[in-house]
Amino acid sequence: MERNYTRETRLVQAGNRKDPRTGAVNAPIYMSTAFQHTGVGESTGYDYARTGNPTREVLEETIADLENGRFGFACSSGMAAIQAVFSLFSQGDDVIASVDLYGGTYRLFREYWPQWGIDVRYQDPRDLESVRASIKENTKALFIETPTNPLMQEADLDALGNIAKEHNLLMIVDNTFYTPLLQQPLEQGADIVIHSATKYLGGHNDLVAGLVVTDDEKLGERLFHIQNGIGMTLGAFDSWLLTRGMKTLSLRMEKHQQNAAAVSEVLSTHPLITEVLYPGKGGMLSFKVQDERLVDPLLRHLQVVTFAESLGGVESLMTYPSVQTHADIPEDVRIANGVTNELMRLSCGIENHEDIISDIKLALEEAERTIQT
Ligand SMILES: *Cc1c(COP(=O)(O)O)cnc(C)c1O
């Protein structure tokens, strides 16, 4: 009998009741490369850990279930997940990607895909007519990040899903920022969802991992062969750590979101801040300071927020996209896209929001004093 539980409950229950021998409430970590066969042609379902590991499987079933897909794949990083999905394409294929894109994704597309003869072109996914107009005969997919990083622009996935369907394109969505709790792309026309699970899903700034989900049987089969063939699989320990982190995702997201809303409200009236980019959902926001010279002293004087290059963990982190995450994008392209030298990105952690706010305010005050002297 199928009963429908909420994502919140399914998250917490991940791995529970998976070990009938002991009844372990927390799925065990299977640190085993190989699994014994009792005879020729016989297998427990596990043979070799690259192909399948019970701990990784718990994670893969959990993410598939959360994203409303049947097939989940755990990879060694978000980039490995993207590379796995792009291994579906062949020489001569063309892909249209969001113009405002995670810097590492952009670097992979620019530095490595041309040598395989795969073209990636960029469009603003909010401009549906331009997306439609740029589709060519050999276009095979749309690669969409929403909201975008770091400009926090949201795309209309339903509309893009319709365009993809009309032109027989795969729609691939990087759902890292919103997580399946705030956005379920497979319900909006996506064929494949990707996560950098390093971020909100892991949630504790202590691991690097990527996840891929599809509900399409053929794609699932091809992705399984890619995962097993290339071997960018996530190890058992990190699979367990990630599943453990995911159990508290709903509580964390609630707090991340409350904090981001509170911080964006205060920053939007701050005299040294000219613009706050917060889509009203999730825990990420970006803002522009009045003067580029404020950036370094601001980062130096933070005490609660850490100047570091990631997001989605319980600890608040601030990033300077133009020299960190987006440094590989040519300067003119970067600035034309809006990633200017005044832009800062904040991943609101789950500390008390008053502490985050006062930390940023005090650091801004110090920064202002520094540039005046
Ligand atoms: C971090 C990130 C990635 C890359 O993931 P890694 O786990 O760092 O390899 C891809 N997309 C987005 C949106 C990200 O934030």
The ligand as an ORCA input file, in Angstrom:
! r2SCAN-3c Opt
* xyz 0 1
  C      29.009     24.638     -6.656
  C      28.136     24.559     -7.829
  C      28.386     23.646     -8.849
  C      29.615     22.739     -8.826
  O      29.520     21.789     -7.822
  P      30.804     21.174     -7.045
  O      30.159     20.299     -6.040
  O      31.565     22.316     -6.475
  O      31.596     20.430     -8.054
  C      27.500     23.585     -9.905
  N      26.420     24.387     -9.962
  C      26.141     25.274     -8.988
  C      24.943     26.139     -9.102
  C      26.986     25.397     -7.890
  O      26.728     26.307     -6.943
*
